[in-house]
């Protein structure tokens, strides 16, 4: 994870390769382990080390010029979704490191040189809560857009699917301003 200038590494992150356990709702292999503090951290979906995710938005340093040029910021839940959009040619994308938008992340977004904010939260219950939170918190700062898409998570789409389904929607938002 880089700072806002893209010059310094400020932390590391990774996603579990294990499925979510239906019993304890953590991510691990095999049967439910006895979870102590260390085991609880290691069985998280995401593991962030050495930085405060609440005070950062993933891809800021890379997206800043595109946000200015496009007059738009695309906000997503995760790094993998942000990277999938970049692979498909969407460069004005920022990731929240999860479903929650922190107060510090809100301040960063409010400083964004864009009029349009496109939220592409996942199509699940948590994503719906995130959309409602964003509507309440950012409605005075941005023209908000909440397009629909066919999968639960854009990160699960192929690059071609993103280009066919998401890119045209973003282009229309850019044209309308």
N, C-alpha and C positions, 0 to 999 in steps of 0.2 A: 504494500500500500504506500503510495507516494503522497507527499504533502501537496498543497495547492499549486506550488510552482513546478512540480514534477522533477525537482532536483534531488530530493532527499527521501529515502525510504523511512517511513514512520511506523511501520508495523507489518505484520504478516497475518494472513487469513487462510483458512482452508475449509472445505466442506466434507462431511462424513461420507465415506463410501458405503456405509452400512444402511440397510433399510430401517424405517421407523418401527420400533417394537409396538405391537398392539396392546401389550399389557402396561408398560411403564411410559410409553410415548416418547422414549429416548431413542437414539440411533446407535445400535450396536449389533453384533452378530451373536448367534446362539441364544441361550436362555437369559432371562433377566439377571444380571449380576447384582451382588450387593453393592449398592451405590454409596460410596463415601464422597467427600468433597472433590477429590481428584478424579474419581470415576465419573462423577456427575459432569464435570467439565469435559472430560474426554468423550462422553456420550452425547454431546450436543450436536445439533445439525451443523452449526458453523462454529469454528474455533478461531477467535481473534486473539492475537498475541501482541502485546507491547504497544497498543494504541487504543484510544478511546473512540470507538465507532460513532458515538453520539455527537462528536465534534467534527465529523468529516463526511464528505459525500464521495463515493467511489467514482473515479474517472474525471474529477474536476479539472485537473491540470490538462488533460487531453481534450476535454469537451469545451473549454472556455471560449475558444475562438469560434467554434461552430455554433455555440449558443448565441453569441453576438451576431454572427452572419445570418443565422436562421430566425432570429428573434423568437426562439423557442427553446424550452428545456423539456426533455422527456425524462420523467421520473419513474424509476422501477424499484422493486424490492431488493434485488440481489445483484451481486457482481456477475454471476453467470448470465443473467438476463441482460445486463448492460453489455457484456462482451458479445453476446449473440446479436444484439442490435448493431454494435460496431461492425461485426463481421458482415452484416447485411447492408452497411453503408449509412447507418444512422449514427452521427458523431456527437450530437448534442445531448447525449444521455448521461444521467447521473444515477447512481445506486445508493439506496438508503441503508444498506447492511441489515435488512430485515423489514418487517412490516411497520414498525413504529417510526414516526417522524419526530425527532427530538427537537427541543427548543433551539438548540445550537444549529441544527441542520436547517430549521426554519429561517433563522437569521441569515445563514449562507444563501438560501434560496431567494430571500427577499433582496439580497444584493445582486442577484443575477441580472444581467443586462438583457432580459427577455420579457416580452409582453405575454406570451402564451406558455402555459404549463400543461403538458400532456401527461396524465397519470396512467401508467400501464401496470397497476397492481394486479396480482394474480386473481384468477376467477375462483376464489374460495371465500369462506366466511371471513377470514382474517383480511383478505384483500378488500372485501366490501367495507369492513370497519375502517380500513386505511383510507379508502376513497371518501368516506363520510368525514373523517378527521381532516383530510386535506381540503375538502370543501369548506369546512368551518374555519380553518386556520389561514388559508391562502386566498380566499375569494376576493379580498380587497387588493391584493397585490398583482394578481394575474388574471388573464382570461383563461379559465380552466376548461380542459377537455378530458373526457373519460370515454374513449372509444372502446368498443367491444371487440373481442377476438375469439377464435374458435377453440382454443386450448385452455387448459388451466393455467399454464405458465408459458410465457413467450420463450423462456430459456429452453423449453422442450421442443420448440419448433425448429425446423431446418432453416438454414439461411434462405433458401428459395421460398419457403412458406412465409417468412418474415417479409421478404421482398414483394411477394404477391398480395399479402393480406394487410400488413402494417404500413409499409412504405407509402402506398397510395393515400391512406388516411392522413398520414403526416404531411404529405405534399398538399393535400386539400386544406389542411389547417394553415400551412404556410402561405398559401395563395390568399385565403380569406383574411389572414392577419388577425 
